[in-house]
Amino acid sequence: MSASKDKTVFVTGGAGFIGSHCIVELLEAGYKVVTIDNLTNSRSGALKRVEELTGKSVTFYQCDMLDAVALEAVFAKHHIDYVIHFAAMKAVGESMLFPLIYYKNNVIGTINLVEAMKKHNVTQLVFSSSCTVYGDPATLPITEDHPTGNVTNVYGRTKYLIEEMLKDLSRADPDKWNIISLRYFNPVGAHPSGRMGEDPTKPFTNLMPYISQVAIGKRDKLTIFGDDYDTVDGTGVRDYIHVMDLASGHVAALDRLDSEHLRYKTYNLGTGCGVSVLQLVRAFEAVTKTQVPLDIQPRREGDIVSMYANTDLSKRELKWQTKYTLENMCEDFWRWQTQNPNGYADDAPYEPETLYASPVKAAAASPAAVSVSTNVANGH
Ligand SMILES: O=c1ccn([C@@H]2O[C@H](COP(=O)(O)OP(=O)(O)O[C@H]3O[C@H](CO)[C@@H](O)[C@H](O)[C@H]3O)[C@@H](O)[C@H]2O)c(=O)[nH]1
């Protein structure tokens, strides 16, 4: 556990799936948390559950990453020690249809954040990146020094561009910046209590939520995109990681920033184990005692055959390792789904605090804050 008591972490995208679970870990490690979210792909009820589970509250502002004035106001109002930046749009298909919205929200949103940090002399940042930056891997398991940038979709390209931008920033001012990019593999599962989990308000395409919807009877069958890959059983292989392991990886990253001035460094967060689509389905069926009817279809365009992490560096330098098994991922996800069929939709909202002294002043200071909210969701 962290020794960084009384330090404040500013979390962007804190109501999202990974952000909210990470806040639980941060509060339990003794950090104070200030968070923003524009709630375009999440509900603030997640933060109420965070409070319920930890007995601690967070400071929450409903705020968009494109609202540079509001972002700055957060830094002006709070003494921030570290930033963890989750807020981003994350749907691969959508990113191909609306590339400018993705570049704007993800890249410009990050520029706004880093500029506000710079202005207020906050230099410690953990960035939520993705294994998608590796593109189609040349070698497996994937180490952090594997080439990046050969990305197959716009969402992934935004993550790659942000990584490069942060690297350039640290090169330009190496004594100042201390930045870690965490490359997540495939986050799944939910808080073991059954009180928190993934609750996207937009359509999703990820495997585990689909499996679960079939198991619960909301859909007839699971479409498997290709069973003729060169893998253990012909289906695609991924490195599924429990969201609580991912969350503890962020606490470890803050400890790492404290222990050494890194300038800029990347770490994989995965389990190191490749699991096929069929293996995940079978594990889910066994744990939940359900049947998931399958429909084998052609390969999905842009899909990668196999992807799993080499976790040596994160184990060694972050002193972090995963604790949850594939069975835990399935049972925790199932508990969340069955106990909360509507996610947080029925919960009272977590009341956002007011960022500005008066609404009139807010509108004058920050016209973007009162215009139609742009789409910053919470993702990886
Ligand atoms: O209905 C489905 C959904 C998925 N799959 C397969 O399941 C595997 C995993 O798919 P998915 O859950 O969509 O994850 P990825 O394709 O690995 O991409 C996700 O995981 C990446 C790593 O975190 C992120 O970068 C992406 O944004 C995110 O969509 C793949 O082999 C898919 O072909 C199916 O067979 N049927």
PDBQT file of the ligand as one rigid body, heavy atoms in Angstrom, charges set to zero:
ROOT
HETATM    1  O1  LIG A 401     -19.309 -10.418 -30.048  1.00  0.00    +0.000 OA
HETATM    2  C1  LIG A 401     -18.102 -10.639 -30.088  1.00  0.00    +0.000 A 
HETATM    3  C2  LIG A 401     -17.148  -9.706 -29.593  1.00  0.00    +0.000 A 
HETATM    4  C3  LIG A 401     -15.805 -10.043 -29.698  1.00  0.00    +0.000 A 
HETATM    5  N1  LIG A 401     -15.410 -11.231 -30.232  1.00  0.00    +0.000 N 
HETATM    6  C4  LIG A 401     -13.973 -11.568 -30.281  1.00  0.00    +0.000 C 
HETATM    7  O2  LIG A 401     -13.492 -11.437 -28.952  1.00  0.00    +0.000 OA
HETATM    8  C5  LIG A 401     -12.142 -10.985 -28.937  1.00  0.00    +0.000 C 
HETATM    9  C6  LIG A 401     -12.076  -9.725 -28.086  1.00  0.00    +0.000 C 
HETATM   10  O3  LIG A 401     -12.838  -8.697 -28.690  1.00  0.00    +0.000 OA
HETATM   11  P1  LIG A 401     -13.159  -7.311 -27.950  1.00  0.00    +0.000 P 
HETATM   12  O4  LIG A 401     -13.729  -7.576 -26.602  1.00  0.00    +0.000 OA
HETATM   13  O5  LIG A 401     -13.966  -6.473 -28.882  1.00  0.00    +0.000 OA
HETATM   14  O6  LIG A 401     -11.721  -6.699 -27.689  1.00  0.00    +0.000 OA
HETATM   15  P2  LIG A 401     -10.571  -6.231 -28.694  1.00  0.00    +0.000 P 
HETATM   16  O7  LIG A 401     -10.927  -6.474 -30.101  1.00  0.00    +0.000 OA
HETATM   17  O8  LIG A 401      -9.313  -6.868 -28.218  1.00  0.00    +0.000 OA
HETATM   18  O9  LIG A 401     -10.534  -4.672 -28.461  1.00  0.00    +0.000 OA
HETATM   19  C7  LIG A 401     -10.768  -4.147 -27.174  1.00  0.00    +0.000 C 
HETATM   20  O10 LIG A 401      -9.665  -4.193 -26.375  1.00  0.00    +0.000 OA
HETATM   21  C8  LIG A 401      -8.575  -3.385 -26.774  1.00  0.00    +0.000 C 
HETATM   22  C9  LIG A 401      -7.495  -3.530 -25.750  1.00  0.00    +0.000 C 
HETATM   23  O11 LIG A 401      -7.901  -3.034 -24.529  1.00  0.00    +0.000 OA
HETATM   24  C10 LIG A 401      -9.024  -1.948 -26.871  1.00  0.00    +0.000 C 
HETATM   25  O12 LIG A 401      -7.969  -1.207 -27.388  1.00  0.00    +0.000 OA
HETATM   26  C11 LIG A 401     -10.215  -1.840 -27.773  1.00  0.00    +0.000 C 
HETATM   27  O13 LIG A 401     -10.671  -0.531 -27.700  1.00  0.00    +0.000 OA
HETATM   28  C12 LIG A 401     -11.289  -2.749 -27.292  1.00  0.00    +0.000 C 
HETATM   29  O14 LIG A 401     -12.399  -2.695 -28.141  1.00  0.00    +0.000 OA
HETATM   30  C13 LIG A 401     -11.774 -10.770 -30.402  1.00  0.00    +0.000 C 
HETATM   31  O15 LIG A 401     -11.082 -11.896 -30.857  1.00  0.00    +0.000 OA
HETATM   32  C14 LIG A 401     -13.113 -10.647 -31.115  1.00  0.00    +0.000 C 
HETATM   33  O16 LIG A 401     -13.101 -11.066 -32.464  1.00  0.00    +0.000 OA
HETATM   34  C15 LIG A 401     -16.338 -12.143 -30.709  1.00  0.00    +0.000 A 
HETATM   35  O17 LIG A 401     -15.984 -13.212 -31.207  1.00  0.00    +0.000 OA
HETATM   36  N2  LIG A 401     -17.649 -11.808 -30.607  1.00  0.00    +0.000 N 
ENDROOT
TORSDOF 0
